[in-house]
Amino acid sequence: MSQLTRRSSLRLVRRRLGEFPAVALLGARQSGKTTLARAIGGHYFDLERPADRTRLDLSWDKLVSGSKLVILDEAQEWPEVFPRLRGAIDERRRAMGRFLLLGSVSPALMTQVSESLAGRLALVELTPFHLGEVGADKADRLWRLGGYPDAGVLGRSTYPAWHESYLRLLASRDLPNWGLPSKPALTERLFRMTAAVHGGTLNASALGQSLGLSYHTVRSYLDHLEGAYLVRLLPPLEANLKKRLVKAPKLYWRDSGLLHALLGFANDGDLPSQPWVGASFEGWVIEQILAARQARGESLSAHFFRAHDGLEVDLVIDADGMRELIEIKLTSAPSPAHMTALAKVAALIGARRQVLISRTTETVIGKERWSLDLPAYLKAIGT
């Protein structure tokens, strides 16, 4: 089995197929959905191709009466299939693992899923490669190039040509097809401007002024970027405290390679010397943690915490009844003061585990307080 098929989400998809009649595997373009689906095996149809639509139509009765998995790639391209899926599932409601749908999130796909397949289908997200899949020895390469399979993390580097082409196609073809009412040139400007504020709290009004758009239009456009798995709007933790809390979300580009390409980082550039390197590292670590934990099927919520008096923490995770605080520092010599600040937030919002992730080579894991690097953290939590 090739490295492309050894995805941590593979086990989760198989598990969900044993629990639901249908599973939708969602994720960004070129994140490896088709390769993973083919590794599972079954009757494969690419619904972007008219020939495959015809083939599916002619063989539908035979397929739905059989026991072999039916894989429908880019399912949103043929809306007519969703009522058929609902009927086929309802005829044999106790039969699990019959359909695997692949797609990038678009309004059309999610509308069809919610209207036609509610209660009949499980959702699984496939991210680009994360650290637990490529190995700790490739951590710096993964951070530099990002995790898309064809972008160079697994072999010969195609940075930044691949990333620039990918973004150009999204702006000119995919996002308009998914309902973004923006001209490609404006979308590409939005890409660059959001990359410039990566890791900061969102100021949609300021972005709108720079782009000549209203606040509401910017938020609508950002919803499309988030739905395409390009950006993450990390919400602030809401808590009933006497302190005044920041209420705007923080904006991150989810793939570090795309971020670096948008920031004009050269292939042979010195990453640690860049003025934005701290924000890049922070966003990259957050994505690695959330991708690894969600790929094993964890149900979790993620936030950040920031009070107007300066007290803050980068990531707050609630999972299985436990609240965990994670602070991320781009340093090889973390300070005890960092742990002291974490303890203050933990006492304020009732967090049990306090984690400081840095570039340290020393791993310290206590009962409730950890100081370690990202690979050691992922190993400690069992991903």
Secondary structure, DSSP 8 states (H G I E B T S, - for coil): --GGG--HHHHHHHHHHTTSSEEEEE--TTSSHHHHHHHH-SEEEETTSHHHHHHHHHHHHHHHHSSS-EEEETGGG-TTHHHHHHHHHHHTTT--S-EEEEE---HHHHHHHHHHSTTTEEEEE--S--HHHH-GGGHHHHHHH-S-GGGTSSSS--TTHHHHHHHHHIIIIIHHHTT--S-HHHHHHHHHHHHHTTTSB--HHHHHHHHT--HHHHHHHHHHHHHTTSEEEE-B-----SS-B--S-EEEES-HHHHHHHTT--TT--GGGSTTHHHHHHHHHHHHHHHHHHHTT--EEEEEEEBTTS-EEEEEEEETTEEEEEEE---SS--HHHHHHHHHHHHHHT-SEEEEEES-S--EE-SSEEEEEHHHHHHHTT-
